[in-house]
């Protein structure tokens, strides 16, 4: 069930403690604080947070390069998972990118992450390539997924 009390906004430096707590709880090879600080400083970076009750519940890091949106990380606080927060944050990010004329979106996902793959497929992402031994922590392969926005080449619906 989706949360109705979510708000979405650009990530700020003041969010980093909470974002790092989520990152460390969710990922086996978490990003460093400096990596997140660099994203906040970078011109191509598009970092978002979803707030629930005034607290960061989830975040998403993406980059705009020409007419592509590349999604790097999306994570929801473990205690708030399976409530539609990640789905709503992804929907917001994709709608925002589409409204800015982005033509397509790409991402990588672990081949073993069935839950994420199903989520991305529900948003029209389709597998287009495989990156062998992509993840440095396990050597696991990544599926490269892509979706086109309305009016884009090969529209995914």
C-alpha positions in Angstrom: 0.0 0.0 0.0 1.4 3.4 -0.9 2.0 6.0 1.7 -0.2 9.1 1.3 1.9 11.4 3.5 5.1 11.4 1.4 6.7 14.5 0.1 9.6 14.6 -2.4 12.3 17.2 -2.6 16.0 17.5 -3.6 18.4 16.0 -1.2 20.3 18.5 1.0 23.5 18.2 3.0 21.4 18.2 6.2 19.9 14.8 5.0 23.2 13.0 4.8 23.2 11.4 8.3 19.8 9.8 7.6 20.6 8.9 4.0 23.9 7.3 5.2 22.0 5.3 7.8 19.6 4.0 5.1 22.5 3.3 2.7 24.5 1.3 5.3 21.4 -0.7 6.4 20.4 -1.6 2.8 23.6 -2.1 0.8 26.4 -4.5 1.5 28.9 -2.1 -0.2 27.6 1.3 0.9 28.7 4.6 -0.5 30.8 6.9 1.7 29.7 10.2 3.0 32.2 11.9 0.6 30.5 10.1 -2.3 27.1 11.6 -1.3 28.7 15.0 -0.7 30.2 14.9 -4.3 26.7 14.1 -5.6 25.3 17.2 -3.9 28.0 19.3 -5.4 27.9 17.8 -8.9 26.1 19.5 -11.8 24.8 16.3 -13.4 23.6 14.7 -10.2 19.9 14.6 -9.4 19.5 13.4 -5.8 16.0 13.2 -4.3 14.6 12.2 -0.9 11.1 11.1 0.1 10.0 12.4 3.5 7.4 10.8 5.7 6.4 12.6 8.9 9.3 15.1 8.5 12.0 12.3 8.3 13.8 11.0 5.3 12.2 7.6 4.5 14.0 6.9 1.2 16.4 8.5 -1.3 17.2 8.2 -5.0 20.4 9.3 -6.8 20.3 9.8 -10.5 22.3 11.7 -13.1 21.2 13.6 -16.2 23.5 13.3 -19.1 22.3 14.9 -22.3 18.8 13.3 -22.8 19.4 10.3 -20.5 18.5 9.9 -16.9 20.7 7.3 -15.2 19.4 5.9 -11.9 22.3 5.0 -9.6 20.8 4.2 -6.2 17.4 4.0 -4.7 16.9 2.8 -1.1 14.1 2.8 1.5 14.7 2.6 5.3 14.3 -1.1 6.2 11.5 -0.4 8.7 9.5 1.3 5.9 10.0 -1.1 3.1 7.1 -2.9 1.3 4.8 0.1 1.7 5.1 1.6 -1.8 7.6 4.3 -0.8 10.3 3.3 -3.3 7.6 2.9 -6.0 6.3 6.4 -5.3 9.8 7.9 -5.3 10.7 6.2 -8.5 7.4 7.4 -10.1 8.1 10.9 -9.0 11.7 10.9 -10.3 10.6 9.5 -13.7 7.7 12.0 -14.0 10.1 14.9 -13.2 12.6 13.7 -15.7 10.0 13.3 -18.4 8.7 16.8 -17.8 12.2 18.1 -18.4 12.4 16.5 -21.8 14.5 13.5 -20.9 14.2 10.9 -23.6 15.1 7.7 -21.7 16.2 6.3 -18.4 18.8 3.6 -17.6 20.0 1.7 -14.5 21.9 -1.4 -13.4 20.4 -4.0 -11.1 21.9 -7.2 -9.6 20.7 -10.3 -11.4 19.6 -11.7 -8.0 17.4 -8.7 -7.1 14.1 -10.1 -8.3 12.1 -7.6 -6.2 13.9 -4.6 -7.8 13.7 -6.1 -11.3 9.9 -6.5 -11.0 9.6 -2.9 -9.8 11.6 -1.6 -12.7 9.6 -3.8 -15.2 6.4 -2.3 -13.8 7.7 1.1 -14.8 8.5 0.0 -18.4 12.2 -0.8 -18.0 13.4 -3.6 -20.1 16.7 -5.5 -20.0 19.1 -4.4 -22.8 22.5 -5.7 -21.7 24.5 -7.5 -19.0 27.5 -6.2 -17.2 29.6 -9.2 -16.1 31.1 -9.1 -12.6 29.8 -5.6 -12.2 29.4 -5.5 -8.4 32.8 -5.4 -6.7 31.6 -6.8 -3.3 30.4 -10.1 -4.8 31.4 -10.1 -8.4 27.8 -10.5 -9.3 26.5 -9.5 -12.8 24.3 -6.6 -13.4 21.4 -6.3 -15.8 21.3 -3.0 -17.6 17.7 -1.9 -18.0 16.3 0.9 -20.1 12.9 2.7 -20.7 11.9 5.4 -23.1 9.6 8.2 -22.2 6.5 9.2 -24.2 7.5 10.4 -27.6 11.0 8.8 -27.2 12.3 6.2 -29.6 10.9 2.7 -28.9 8.5 3.9 -26.3 8.1 1.6 -23.3 4.7 1.7 -21.6 
